[in-house]
Amino acid sequence: MLRVTVVLVPDSNERRGETIARMTISNISNLADVSDYEFRTHEHANPVAGTPSRETTGTVRDHDRRQTVWSLVGKAALAAAGD
């Protein structure tokens, strides 16, 4: 499983950092070379954008595991965002 945490750090002040979103990504195809994954997200409410907190789930299919981890994270993030 992968866990991605998004932390907002105002003015680069680490002590003021606040987690605003999380994602987990789990392989559901026995670590095959080309695998399928499930993801789950939780995003806090965003008063700047006027959006409520939300949770999403979804899948990334046919991902080539020989690619960089950011390729998988990017696919899951795009799916979670609805893009």
C-alpha positions as CSV (number, residue, x, y, z in Angstrom):
1,M,0.0,0.0,0.0
2,L,1.1,3.5,-0.7
3,R,0.0,6.4,1.5
4,V,0.2,10.0,0.2
5,T,-0.3,12.9,2.6
6,V,-0.7,16.5,1.5
7,V,0.5,19.1,4.1
8,L,-0.1,22.8,3.7
9,V,2.9,24.7,5.2
10,P,2.0,28.4,5.4
11,D,5.0,30.7,4.9
12,S,7.3,27.6,4.9
13,N,6.9,27.4,8.6
14,E,6.9,23.6,9.3
15,R,5.4,24.1,12.8
16,R,2.3,25.5,11.2
17,G,1.9,22.6,8.8
18,E,-1.5,21.1,8.5
19,T,-2.6,17.9,6.8
20,I,-5.3,18.8,4.2
21,A,-5.7,15.6,2.3
22,R,-4.7,11.9,2.3
23,M,-4.8,9.1,-0.2
24,T,-4.1,5.3,0.1
25,I,-3.4,3.2,-3.0
26,S,-3.5,-0.6,-2.8
27,N,-2.6,-3.2,-5.4
28,I,-5.5,-5.5,-6.1
29,S,-4.0,-7.8,-8.7
30,N,-1.3,-9.8,-6.8
31,L,1.6,-7.5,-7.8
32,A,1.4,-8.5,-11.5
33,D,3.7,-6.5,-13.9
34,V,0.6,-4.7,-15.1
35,S,-1.6,-4.2,-12.1
36,D,-4.9,-2.8,-11.0
37,Y,-5.1,-0.6,-7.9
38,E,-7.9,0.8,-5.6
39,F,-7.5,4.2,-4.0
40,R,-9.3,6.0,-1.2
41,T,-9.0,9.7,-0.5
42,H,-10.0,12.1,2.2
43,E,-9.8,15.9,1.6
44,H,-10.6,18.5,4.3
45,A,-13.0,21.4,3.5
46,N,-11.4,24.2,1.6
47,P,-12.8,27.6,2.6
48,V,-10.8,29.4,-0.1
49,A,-12.3,27.3,-2.9
50,G,-15.7,27.0,-1.1
51,T,-15.6,23.2,-1.2
52,P,-16.7,20.8,1.6
53,S,-14.7,17.9,2.9
54,R,-15.0,14.9,0.7
55,E,-14.0,11.3,0.4
56,T,-13.6,9.4,-2.9
57,T,-12.8,5.9,-4.0
58,G,-11.8,4.5,-7.3
59,T,-9.5,2.3,-9.4
60,V,-6.5,2.6,-11.6
61,R,-6.5,-0.2,-14.1
62,D,-3.6,-1.7,-16.2
63,H,-0.8,0.3,-14.6
64,D,2.7,-0.8,-15.6
65,R,4.5,-1.3,-12.3
66,R,7.9,-0.6,-13.9
67,Q,7.0,3.1,-14.1
68,T,7.8,5.7,-11.5
69,V,5.7,5.8,-8.4
70,W,4.6,9.3,-9.4
71,S,2.9,7.9,-12.5
72,L,0.6,5.8,-10.3
73,V,0.0,8.6,-7.8
74,G,-0.7,11.0,-10.7
75,K,-3.3,8.6,-12.3
76,A,-5.0,8.1,-8.9
77,A,-5.0,11.9,-8.2
78,L,-6.5,12.7,-11.6
79,A,-9.2,10.1,-11.1
80,A,-9.9,11.4,-7.6
81,A,-10.2,14.9,-8.9
82,G,-12.7,13.9,-11.5
83,D,-10.4,14.9,-14.4
